[in-house]
């Protein structure tokens, strides 16, 4: 389903936040994150499905340099879709990491994403909940928009399992990040 794209966008945002370790203090970042996602779809009511999956990608930070240029993210989460209205809601946890030099501490940030919208287009909140290594004590948050560009569904005829794959773009127009 296209809502998986929203999960992927969340992952990108988390990655961008993790990439902001250039110096202690507050920063406002504009982040673009293409993502890819996959998951399983379960019908949980006559007009409702639940998508359990994850999305991941690379967060690219506008005008970023050094640690602020890019980060990698992954967001496992859940999406509910009303089949009648096409309304959706998503909840995901995100892990953002940044490659480190040989003698540097690891850089990991954690965030939560909640979003609502219609299939293929979500808007919501992104909150940074802390980190580890060089990003221990990181905080912040902001709005995120997630769009799904491609979606595909396949059914395993033997098991009845429905597999969903999607790709899209996540945008954080002004993500506020505070580094310790």
Secondary structure, DSSP 4 states (H G I P E B T S, - for coil): -TTHHHHHHHHHHHHHHHT--SSSEEEEEEEEEEEEEEEEEEEEETTEEEEEEEEEEEEEETT--GGGSEEEEEEEEEEEEETTT-EEEEEEEEEEEE---TTSPPEEEEEEEEEEEETTEEEEEEEEEEEEETTTT-EEEEEEEEEEEEEEEEE-TTT--EEEEEEEEEEEEEEEEEE-
